[in-house]
Amino acid sequence: MTLPARRQELAANLARVRERIERACAQAGRDPAGVTLIAVTKTFPATDVMQLAELGLLDIGENRDQEAAPKAAAVAAAGISVRWHFVGQLQRNKCRSVVGYAEVVHSVDGVRLAHTLATAAQRRDRPLDVLVQVSLDGDPERGGAVTTTDAEGSAGDRDLDRVLAAVAAGSALRLRGVMTVAPMAWPPPRAYAQLSTIAAQVRARYPGADIISAGMSGDLEAAIEQGATHVRIGTALLGSR
Ligand SMILES: *Cc1c(COP(=O)(O)O)cnc(C)c1O
């Protein structure tokens, strides 16, 4: 596809997604300014990121460092400045790379990961915003810290309270809130209602942790209804992967 044709396609998709967000906010009695749209550009080229930036969408999400790092470098080399959100499962050996370009990491779900990220972030000139990813069903395959406890009364490295404390203790990290990926088998309203309850408990203990990152292409309305402040949209903006 030529660049102008792709630009038109992205502009039309963006208009549709913004309309969905506005309608969902109206339904929920919320101000659309309270919902940040993040374009998840995984598998799509850096040129798409540049076009989205020119259309005014400056919050960009990626889920793999191997792909995100070169893309961030290409966008920066073009003189375009965006805010990179790292939304995928993060391996500890990628922390040094990710802190080099990300403004926000949405997916911290372990105590050791929090410590490694905190050490890596010390090289930055400003703190790194961090969300703790919450697993609502405890499925270890999909990532996320858990609130359920084992026989000893702790979920170990992935215990939500311990992960929150580890992030909050990192001087180069700012605990900004929670994120989830809705479990496949759950109706989205149930998932996002449960996240909303957890988010309120987290906010009561950490007042700066007011971000709720929830909602994707198929279920952004349910997420906004339950208070999402950040929606992560791939397919509806970029097309199918
Ligand atoms: C890919 C991805 C999204 C976007 O999903 P779509 O259904 O394409 O909108 C959101 N969040 C995470 C963590 C992702 O990996």
Ligand as a Chemical Component Dictionary entry (heavy atoms), coordinates in Angstrom:
data_LIG
# 
_chem_comp.id                   LIG 
_chem_comp.type                 NON-POLYMER 
_chem_comp.pdbx_formal_charge   0 
_chem_comp.three_letter_code    LIG 
# 
loop_
_chem_comp_atom.comp_id 
_chem_comp_atom.atom_id 
_chem_comp_atom.alt_atom_id 
_chem_comp_atom.type_symbol 
_chem_comp_atom.charge 
_chem_comp_atom.model_Cartn_x 
_chem_comp_atom.model_Cartn_y 
_chem_comp_atom.model_Cartn_z 
_chem_comp_atom.pdbx_ordinal 
LIG C1 C1 C 0 -1.682 -6.733 21.121 1  
LIG C2 C2 C 0 -2.056 -6.193 22.448 2  
LIG C3 C3 C 0 -3.122 -5.287 22.583 3  
LIG C4 C4 C 0 -4.000 -4.860 21.421 4  
LIG O1 O1 O 0 -4.868 -5.880 21.052 5  
LIG P1 P1 P 0 -5.976 -5.677 19.906 6  
LIG O2 O2 O 0 -6.988 -6.723 20.203 7  
LIG O3 O3 O 0 -5.292 -5.868 18.592 8  
LIG O4 O4 O 0 -6.528 -4.317 20.046 9  
LIG C5 C5 C 0 -3.376 -4.797 23.850 10 
LIG N1 N1 N 0 -2.655 -5.162 24.918 11 
LIG C6 C6 C 0 -1.624 -6.019 24.826 12 
LIG C7 C7 C 0 -0.863 -6.387 26.054 13 
LIG C8 C8 C 0 -1.293 -6.562 23.588 14 
LIG O5 O5 O 0 -0.270 -7.429 23.499 15 
# 
loop_
_chem_comp_bond.comp_id 
_chem_comp_bond.atom_id_1 
_chem_comp_bond.atom_id_2 
_chem_comp_bond.value_order 
_chem_comp_bond.pdbx_ordinal 
LIG C1 C2 SING 1  
LIG C2 C3 SING 2  
LIG C2 C8 DOUB 3  
LIG C3 C4 SING 4  
LIG C3 C5 DOUB 5  
LIG C4 O1 SING 6  
LIG O1 P1 SING 7  
LIG P1 O2 DOUB 8  
LIG P1 O3 SING 9  
LIG P1 O4 SING 10 
LIG C5 N1 SING 11 
LIG N1 C6 DOUB 12 
LIG C6 C7 SING 13 
LIG C6 C8 SING 14 
LIG C8 O5 SING 15 
# 
